Amino acid sequence: MKRMLSGIKPTGRVTLGNYIGAIKPFVSYQDEYEMIVFVANLHSMTVYQEPKDLRKNTKDLIALYLAAGLDPQKVTLFLQSDVLEHAQLGWYLGCMVSMGELSRMTQYKDKASKIGKNESIGAGIFNYPSLMNADILMYDPDYVPVGEDQKQHCELARDIAERFNNRYSETFKLPEPIVPKVGGRIMDLQDPTKKMSKSDETGKGCIYILDDINVSKKKIMSAVTDSDNKIIYDVKNKPGISNLLTIYSILSEKSIPELEKQYENSGYGTFKKDLAEVVGQELQKIHDRYQEIIQGDYIDTVLNEGAQTARRIARKKLAKVERKMGITIKK
């Protein structure tokens, strides 16, 4: 089987966008690929995290992965911090990245463009791509699923892998990014020109997976659309309804053309009401399973087993890197 790798940060509560764009696709991928999925808790350190919130968010994220259908018998699931080789390889690869390359990365550029006169940017935000390169290249994945706005992370990893291979001989596989055709970027329900985000200040445009089901339904009903009242997929002219069609399509497993046909003689009210029910049913299944998983020591067992598997792969790769770089005196 081809290998696929992905990670998600445990910062903030998990949103419907996270679920549709990342978690749900993994459930379908696990039967087709050898899946390695990690919780990127080291990356969450680029900004301050309240310890108790980070612990809860991390546990919730893992429970939601499992509640959504990830099978630990098929997927290697672990905490990034439990595999120390990530940080070590991150240092080695960081020494091969230029400051120019790092300064062109989206997260740093966004932060730099918004910084105030008396503020500063943490070194972690500037250097995090080096750790991300290690996260990816450590496991020689064939594919890395990414959103359209995250392709540059995989592209930088490919550049660094090629640079290392040219300098020290063939060592790393060059991964290919996979961008989902539908659902890779779920937009804010109140401002469909921006991505649904955990950091949404009002919370009105963002559905959180563990929120009360009725609250989530109400957010669908109050989602911004337009005055046209025609249910047509047109991101440029109808971003609100296009976003809702995307959500509906992913959760119902109906194509967008099917939905357009189904609602060609209906208004937005009927469409939203039906979508709210679809969202509610999907979330209810996750809630029920989540409540079972969050109890007891099942999560600890899954993480321990996942970390053991990941360490075996990581140690072998790191030893190979160190031999080639001359870090170790053994040939």
TORKOL-4160 file (C-alpha; in steps of 0.2 Angstrom, whole numbers, padded with zeros to 4 digits, m for minus):
331
<pt num="1" X="0000" Y="0000" Z="0000"/>
<pt num="2" X="0005" Y="0018" Z="m0003"/>
<pt num="3" X="0009" Y="0028" Z="0013"/>
<pt num="4" X="m0001" Y="0044" Z="0017"/>
<pt num="5" X="0004" Y="0055" Z="0032"/>
<pt num="6" X="m0005" Y="0070" Z="0040"/>
<pt num="7" X="m0006" Y="0080" Z="0056"/>
<pt num="8" X="m0018" Y="0092" Z="0064"/>
<pt num="9" X="m0014" Y="0104" Z="0078"/>
<pt num="10" X="m0024" Y="0102" Z="0095"/>
<pt num="11" X="m0027" Y="0121" Z="0096"/>
<pt num="12" X="m0045" Y="0127" Z="0100"/>
<pt num="13" X="m0060" Y="0116" Z="0098"/>
<pt num="14" X="m0062" Y="0105" Z="0082"/>
<pt num="15" X="m0074" Y="0113" Z="0069"/>
<pt num="16" X="m0085" Y="0106" Z="0056"/>
<pt num="17" X="m0072" Y="0112" Z="0043"/>
<pt num="18" X="m0058" Y="0102" Z="0052"/>
<pt num="19" X="m0069" Y="0087" Z="0052"/>
<pt num="20" X="m0074" Y="0088" Z="0033"/>
<pt num="21" X="m0057" Y="0094" Z="0027"/>
<pt num="22" X="m0046" Y="0082" Z="0037"/>
<pt num="23" X="m0054" Y="0070" Z="0049"/>
<pt num="24" X="m0068" Y="0063" Z="0038"/>
<pt num="25" X="m0057" Y="0060" Z="0022"/>
<pt num="26" X="m0045" Y="0050" Z="0033"/>
<pt num="27" X="m0058" Y="0037" Z="0037"/>
<pt num="28" X="m0060" Y="0033" Z="0018"/>
<pt num="29" X="m0041" Y="0034" Z="0015"/>
<pt num="30" X="m0037" Y="0021" Z="0029"/>
<pt num="31" X="m0043" Y="0006" Z="0018"/>
<pt num="32" X="m0034" Y="0013" Z="0003"/>
<pt num="33" X="m0017" Y="0019" Z="0011"/>
<pt num="34" X="m0005" Y="0015" Z="0025"/>
<pt num="35" X="m0011" Y="0029" Z="0036"/>
<pt num="36" X="0001" Y="0039" Z="0048"/>
<pt num="37" X="m0009" Y="0052" Z="0058"/>
<pt num="38" X="m0001" Y="0062" Z="0072"/>
<pt num="39" X="m0007" Y="0076" Z="0083"/>
<pt num="40" X="0005" Y="0090" Z="0080"/>
<pt num="41" X="0006" Y="0096" Z="0098"/>
<pt num="42" X="0024" Y="0103" Z="0096"/>
<pt num="43" X="0017" Y="0115" Z="0083"/>
<pt num="44" X="0004" Y="0121" Z="0095"/>
<pt num="45" X="0019" Y="0129" Z="0105"/>
<pt num="46" X="0022" Y="0143" Z="0092"/>
<pt num="47" X="0009" Y="0153" Z="0102"/>
<pt num="48" X="0005" Y="0152" Z="0121"/>
<pt num="49" X="m0007" Y="0138" Z="0126"/>
<pt num="50" X="m0016" Y="0137" Z="0142"/>
<pt num="51" X="m0010" Y="0120" Z="0149"/>
<pt num="52" X="m0027" Y="0114" Z="0155"/>
<pt num="53" X="m0035" Y="0119" Z="0138"/>
<pt num="54" X="m0021" Y="0111" Z="0128"/>
<pt num="55" X="m0023" Y="0095" Z="0137"/>
<pt num="56" X="m0042" Y="0095" Z="0135"/>
<pt num="57" X="m0041" Y="0100" Z="0117"/>
<pt num="58" X="m0028" Y="0086" Z="0113"/>
<pt num="59" X="m0039" Y="0073" Z="0121"/>
<pt num="60" X="m0054" Y="0079" Z="0112"/>
<pt num="61" X="m0046" Y="0079" Z="0096"/>
<pt num="62" X="m0040" Y="0061" Z="0098"/>
<pt num="63" X="m0057" Y="0055" Z="0104"/>
<pt num="64" X="m0065" Y="0064" Z="0089"/>
<pt num="65" X="m0053" Y="0055" Z="0077"/>
<pt num="66" X="m0058" Y="0039" Z="0084"/>
<pt num="67" X="m0076" Y="0043" Z="0085"/>
<pt num="68" X="m0076" Y="0048" Z="0067"/>
<pt num="69" X="m0071" Y="0031" Z="0062"/>
<pt num="70" X="m0052" Y="0030" Z="0062"/>
<pt num="71" X="m0047" Y="0012" Z="0066"/>
<pt num="72" X="m0031" Y="0010" Z="0076"/>
<pt num="73" X="m0028" Y="m0007" Z="0068"/>
<pt num="74" X="m0027" Y="0002" Z="0051"/>
<pt num="75" X="m0020" Y="0019" Z="0056"/>
<pt num="76" X="m0004" Y="0024" Z="0066"/>
<pt num="77" X="m0011" Y="0037" Z="0078"/>
<pt num="78" X="0001" Y="0046" Z="0090"/>
<pt num="79" X="0006" Y="0062" Z="0098"/>
<pt num="80" X="0020" Y="0071" Z="0089"/>
<pt num="81" X="0029" Y="0075" Z="0106"/>
<pt num="82" X="0030" Y="0056" Z="0110"/>
<pt num="83" X="0042" Y="0053" Z="0096"/>
<pt num="84" X="0057" Y="0064" Z="0100"/>
<pt num="85" X="0065" Y="0060" Z="0083"/>
<pt num="86" X="0054" Y="0074" Z="0076"/>
<pt num="87" X="0062" Y="0088" Z="0085"/>
<pt num="88" X="0080" Y="0081" Z="0081"/>
<pt num="89" X="0077" Y="0079" Z="0063"/>
<pt num="90" X="0069" Y="0096" Z="0063"/>
<pt num="91" X="0085" Y="0103" Z="0069"/>
<pt num="92" X="0095" Y="0095" Z="0055"/>
<pt num="93" X="0084" Y="0100" Z="0041"/>
<pt num="94" X="0082" Y="0117" Z="0049"/>
<pt num="95" X="0101" Y="0119" Z="0045"/>
<pt num="96" X="0097" Y="0117" Z="0027"/>
<pt num="97" X="0083" Y="0130" Z="0025"/>
<pt num="98" X="0087" Y="0148" Z="0021"/>
<pt num="99" X="0079" Y="0163" Z="0031"/>
<pt num="100" X="0072" Y="0168" Z="0014"/>
<pt num="101" X="0062" Y="0152" Z="0012"/>
<pt num="102" X="0055" Y="0153" Z="0029"/>
<pt num="103" X="0050" Y="0171" Z="0028"/>
<pt num="104" X="0040" Y="0167" Z="0012"/>
<pt num="105" X="0029" Y="0154" Z="0022"/>
<pt num="106" X="0011" Y="0159" Z="0024"/>
<pt num="107" X="0009" Y="0158" Z="0042"/>
<pt num="108" X="0024" Y="0170" Z="0045"/>
<pt num="109" X="0019" Y="0182" Z="0032"/>
<pt num="110" X="0002" Y="0183" Z="0039"/>
<pt num="111" X="0008" Y="0186" Z="0056"/>
<pt num="112" X="0021" Y="0199" Z="0050"/>
<pt num="113" X="0008" Y="0209" Z="0041"/>
<pt num="114" X="m0003" Y="0211" Z="0056"/>
<pt num="115" X="0010" Y="0214" Z="0069"/>
<pt num="116" X="0009" Y="0230" Z="0079"/>
<pt num="117" X="0023" Y="0242" Z="0083"/>
<pt num="118" X="0027" Y="0236" Z="0100"/>
<pt num="119" X="0024" Y="0217" Z="0096"/>
<pt num="120" X="0036" Y="0204" Z="0091"/>
<pt num="121" X="0035" Y="0187" Z="0082"/>
<pt num="122" X="0041" Y="0172" Z="0091"/>
<pt num="123" X="0055" Y="0162" Z="0083"/>
<pt num="124" X="0044" Y="0146" Z="0083"/>
<pt num="125" X="0032" Y="0154" Z="0070"/>
<pt num="126" X="0047" Y="0158" Z="0059"/>
<pt num="127" X="0055" Y="0141" Z="0061"/>
<pt num="128" X="0040" Y="0129" Z="0062"/>
<pt num="129" X="0042" Y="0124" Z="0044"/>
<pt num="130" X="0058" Y="0115" Z="0048"/>
<pt num="131" X="0049" Y="0104" Z="0060"/>
<pt num="132" X="0035" Y="0102" Z="0048"/>
<pt num="133" X="0048" Y="0096" Z="0035"/>
<pt num="134" X="0054" Y="0083" Z="0048"/>
<pt num="135" X="0036" Y="0077" Z="0052"/>
<pt num="136" X="0033" Y="0073" Z="0034"/>
<pt num="137" X="0050" Y="0067" Z="0028"/>
<pt num="138" X="0053" Y="0056" Z="0043"/>
<pt num="139" X="0040" Y="0043" Z="0037"/>
<pt num="140" X="0043" Y="0043" Z="0018"/>
<pt num="141" X="0025" Y="0046" Z="0014"/>
<pt num="142" X="0019" Y="0045" Z="m0004"/>
<pt num="143" X="0006" Y="0057" Z="m0001"/>
<pt num="144" X="0001" Y="0072" Z="0011"/>
<pt num="145" X="m0017" Y="0078" Z="0010"/>
<pt num="146" X="m0017" Y="0097" Z="0011"/>
<pt num="147" X="m0029" Y="0111" Z="0009"/>
<pt num="148" X="m0026" Y="0123" Z="m0006"/>
<pt num="149" X="m0018" Y="0136" Z="0006"/>
<pt num="150" X="m0006" Y="0123" Z="0013"/>
<pt num="151" X="0002" Y="0116" Z="m0003"/>
<pt num="152" X="0018" Y="0126" Z="0000"/>
<pt num="153" X="0022" Y="0116" Z="0016"/>
<pt num="154" X="0023" Y="0100" Z="0006"/>
<pt num="155" X="0032" Y="0109" Z="m0008"/>
<pt num="156" X="0045" Y="0115" Z="0004"/>
<pt num="157" X="0047" Y="0098" Z="0011"/>
<pt num="158" X="0050" Y="0092" Z="m0007"/>
<pt num="159" X="0063" Y="0105" Z="m0010"/>
<pt num="160" X="0073" Y="0101" Z="0006"/>
<pt num="161" X="0072" Y="0082" Z="0003"/>
<pt num="162" X="0079" Y="0085" Z="m0014"/>
<pt num="163" X="0092" Y="0096" Z="m0007"/>
<pt num="164" X="0097" Y="0083" Z="0006"/>
<pt num="165" X="0097" Y="0069" Z="m0007"/>
<pt num="166" X="0108" Y="0079" Z="m0019"/>
<pt num="167" X="0121" Y="0083" Z="m0005"/>
<pt num="168" X="0121" Y="0066" Z="0004"/>
<pt num="169" X="0114" Y="0053" Z="m0008"/>
<pt num="170" X="0096" Y="0047" Z="m0009"/>
<pt num="171" X="0088" Y="0047" Z="0008"/>
<pt num="172" X="0071" Y="0054" Z="0008"/>
<pt num="173" X="0056" Y="0051" Z="m0004"/>
<pt num="174" X="0048" Y="0066" Z="m0012"/>
<pt num="175" X="0030" Y="0067" Z="m0006"/>
<pt num="176" X="0015" Y="0072" Z="m0017"/>
<pt num="177" X="0002" Y="0084" Z="m0010"/>
<pt num="178" X="m0016" Y="0079" Z="m0012"/>
<pt num="179" X="m0029" Y="0093" Z="m0012"/>
<pt num="180" X="m0047" Y="0087" Z="m0010"/>
<pt num="181" X="m0058" Y="0092" Z="m0025"/>
<pt num="182" X="m0072" Y="0096" Z="m0014"/>
<pt num="183" X="m0072" Y="0099" Z="0005"/>
<pt num="184" X="m0054" Y="0104" Z="0007"/>
<pt num="185" X="m0058" Y="0122" Z="0012"/>
<pt num="186" X="m0075" Y="0124" Z="0022"/>
<pt num="187" X="m0079" Y="0143" Z="0023"/>
<pt num="188" X="m0086" Y="0153" Z="0037"/>
<pt num="189" X="m0105" Y="0153" Z="0038"/>
<pt num="190" X="m0106" Y="0172" Z="0041"/>
<pt num="191" X="m0092" Y="0177" Z="0030"/>
<pt num="192" X="m0090" Y="0164" Z="0016"/>
<pt num="193" X="m0075" Y="0173" Z="0008"/>
<pt num="194" X="m0064" Y="0167" Z="0023"/>
<pt num="195" X="m0060" Y="0149" Z="0029"/>
<pt num="196" X="m0070" Y="0142" Z="0044"/>
<pt num="197" X="m0058" Y="0145" Z="0059"/>
<pt num="198" X="m0056" Y="0139" Z="0077"/>
<pt num="199" X="m0051" Y="0156" Z="0081"/>
<pt num="200" X="m0067" Y="0164" Z="0075"/>
<pt num="201" X="m0070" Y="0178" Z="0088"/>
<pt num="202" X="m0089" Y="0178" Z="0088"/>
<pt num="203" X="m0091" Y="0159" Z="0085"/>
<pt num="204" X="m0107" Y="0163" Z="0074"/>
<pt num="205" X="m0099" Y="0157" Z="0058"/>
<pt num="206" X="m0091" Y="0142" Z="0065"/>
<pt num="207" X="m0098" Y="0125" Z="0070"/>
<pt num="208" X="m0089" Y="0116" Z="0083"/>
<pt num="209" X="m0091" Y="0097" Z="0083"/>
<pt num="210" X="m0094" Y="0095" Z="0101"/>
<pt num="211" X="m0107" Y="0109" Z="0103"/>
<pt num="212" X="m0125" Y="0106" Z="0106"/>
<pt num="213" X="m0133" Y="0099" Z="0091"/>
<pt num="214" X="m0147" Y="0112" Z="0091"/>
<pt num="215" X="m0134" Y="0126" Z="0092"/>
<pt num="216" X="m0126" Y="0119" Z="0076"/>
<pt num="217" X="m0142" Y="0118" Z="0067"/>
<pt num="218" X="m0147" Y="0136" Z="0071"/>
<pt num="219" X="m0130" Y="0141" Z="0064"/>
<pt num="220" X="m0134" Y="0132" Z="0047"/>
<pt num="221" X="m0151" Y="0141" Z="0047"/>
<pt num="222" X="m0143" Y="0158" Z="0050"/>
<pt num="223" X="m0129" Y="0156" Z="0037"/>
<pt num="224" X="m0126" Y="0170" Z="0025"/>
<pt num="225" X="m0132" Y="0167" Z="0007"/>
<pt num="226" X="m0139" Y="0180" Z="m0005"/>
<pt num="227" X="m0155" Y="0187" Z="m0012"/>
<pt num="228" X="m0155" Y="0176" Z="m0028"/>
<pt num="229" X="m0164" Y="0161" Z="m0019"/>
<pt num="230" X="m0157" Y="0149" Z="m0032"/>
<pt num="231" X="m0147" Y="0134" Z="m0026"/>
<pt num="232" X="m0133" Y="0134" Z="m0038"/>
<pt num="233" X="m0114" Y="0131" Z="m0035"/>
<pt num="234" X="m0105" Y="0147" Z="m0040"/>
<pt num="235" X="m0091" Y="0151" Z="m0028"/>
<pt num="236" X="m0087" Y="0168" Z="m0036"/>
<pt num="237" X="m0105" Y="0175" Z="m0037"/>
<pt num="238" X="m0114" Y="0164" Z="m0023"/>
<pt num="239" X="m0100" Y="0160" Z="m0010"/>
<pt num="240" X="m0113" Y="0157" Z="0004"/>
<pt num="241" X="m0124" Y="0144" Z="m0005"/>
<pt num="242" X="m0109" Y="0136" Z="m0013"/>
<pt num="243" X="m0101" Y="0133" Z="0004"/>
<pt num="244" X="m0117" Y="0125" Z="0010"/>
<pt num="245" X="m0118" Y="0114" Z="m0005"/>
<pt num="246" X="m0101" Y="0108" Z="m0002"/>
<pt num="247" X="m0105" Y="0104" Z="0016"/>
<pt num="248" X="m0121" Y="0095" Z="0011"/>
<pt num="249" X="m0112" Y="0086" Z="m0003"/>
<pt num="250" X="m0098" Y="0079" Z="0008"/>
<pt num="251" X="m0110" Y="0074" Z="0023"/>
<pt num="252" X="m0124" Y="0066" Z="0012"/>
<pt num="253" X="m0112" Y="0059" Z="m0001"/>
<pt num="254" X="m0122" Y="0066" Z="m0015"/>
<pt num="255" X="m0114" Y="0076" Z="m0029"/>
<pt num="256" X="m0116" Y="0095" Z="m0030"/>
<pt num="257" X="m0125" Y="0093" Z="m0047"/>
<pt num="258" X="m0137" Y="0080" Z="m0039"/>
<pt num="259" X="m0141" Y="0093" Z="m0025"/>
<pt num="260" X="m0143" Y="0107" Z="m0037"/>
<pt num="261" X="m0156" Y="0096" Z="m0047"/>
<pt num="262" X="m0165" Y="0091" Z="m0030"/>
<pt num="263" X="m0167" Y="0109" Z="m0025"/>
<pt num="264" X="m0170" Y="0117" Z="m0042"/>
<pt num="265" X="m0188" Y="0121" Z="m0037"/>
<pt num="266" X="m0185" Y="0125" Z="m0018"/>
<pt num="267" X="m0179" Y="0140" Z="m0009"/>
<pt num="268" X="m0165" Y="0143" Z="0003"/>
<pt num="269" X="m0177" Y="0140" Z="0018"/>
<pt num="270" X="m0180" Y="0122" Z="0013"/>
<pt num="271" X="m0162" Y="0119" Z="0008"/>
<pt num="272" X="m0155" Y="0125" Z="0024"/>
<pt num="273" X="m0168" Y="0115" Z="0035"/>
<pt num="274" X="m0163" Y="0099" Z="0026"/>
<pt num="275" X="m0145" Y="0103" Z="0028"/>
<pt num="276" X="m0147" Y="0107" Z="0046"/>
<pt num="277" X="m0154" Y="0089" Z="0048"/>
<pt num="278" X="m0140" Y="0081" Z="0039"/>
<pt num="279" X="m0127" Y="0090" Z="0049"/>
<pt num="280" X="m0137" Y="0086" Z="0065"/>
<pt num="281" X="m0137" Y="0067" Z="0061"/>
<pt num="282" X="m0119" Y="0067" Z="0057"/>
<pt num="283" X="m0114" Y="0076" Z="0073"/>
<pt num="284" X="m0125" Y="0065" Z="0084"/>
<pt num="285" X="m0116" Y="0049" Z="0078"/>
<pt num="286" X="m0100" Y="0057" Z="0083"/>
<pt num="287" X="m0106" Y="0063" Z="0100"/>
<pt num="288" X="m0112" Y="0046" Z="0104"/>
<pt num="289" X="m0096" Y="0037" Z="0100"/>
<pt num="290" X="m0086" Y="0051" Z="0108"/>
<pt num="291" X="m0094" Y="0049" Z="0125"/>
<pt num="292" X="m0089" Y="0030" Z="0124"/>
<pt num="293" X="m0071" Y="0034" Z="0119"/>
<pt num="294" X="m0068" Y="0048" Z="0131"/>
<pt num="295" X="m0070" Y="0037" Z="0146"/>
<pt num="296" X="m0057" Y="0025" Z="0153"/>
<pt num="297" X="m0040" Y="0022" Z="0146"/>
<pt num="298" X="m0043" Y="0017" Z="0128"/>
<pt num="299" X="m0035" Y="0034" Z="0121"/>
<pt num="300" X="m0019" Y="0030" Z="0131"/>
<pt num="301" X="m0018" Y="0013" Z="0124"/>
<pt num="302" X="m0021" Y="0019" Z="0106"/>
<pt num="303" X="m0007" Y="0032" Z="0108"/>
<pt num="304" X="0005" Y="0021" Z="0116"/>
<pt num="305" X="0004" Y="0008" Z="0102"/>
<pt num="306" X="0004" Y="0021" Z="0089"/>
<pt num="307" X="0020" Y="0030" Z="0096"/>
<pt num="308" X="0029" Y="0013" Z="0097"/>
<pt num="309" X="0025" Y="0010" Z="0079"/>
<pt num="310" X="0030" Y="0028" Z="0074"/>
<pt num="311" X="0047" Y="0027" Z="0084"/>
<pt num="312" X="0052" Y="0011" Z="0075"/>
<pt num="313" X="0051" Y="0020" Z="0059"/>
<pt num="314" X="0058" Y="0036" Z="0065"/>
<pt num="315" X="0073" Y="0029" Z="0074"/>
<pt num="316" X="0078" Y="0019" Z="0058"/>
<pt num="317" X="0076" Y="0035" Z="0047"/>
<pt num="318" X="0086" Y="0046" Z="0059"/>
<pt num="319" X="0100" Y="0034" Z="0061"/>
<pt num="320" X="0102" Y="0034" Z="0042"/>
<pt num="321" X="0102" Y="0053" Z="0041"/>
<pt num="322" X="0115" Y="0054" Z="0055"/>
<pt num="323" X="0126" Y="0042" Z="0046"/>
<pt num="324" X="0125" Y="0051" Z="0030"/>
<pt num="325" X="0128" Y="0068" Z="0038"/>
<pt num="326" X="0143" Y="0062" Z="0049"/>
<pt num="327" X="0134" Y="0066" Z="0065"/>
<pt num="328" X="0138" Y="0048" Z="0071"/>
<pt num="329" X="0156" Y="0041" Z="0070"/>
<pt num="330" X="0148" Y="0025" Z="0064"/>
<pt num="331" X="0148" Y="0022" Z="0045"/>
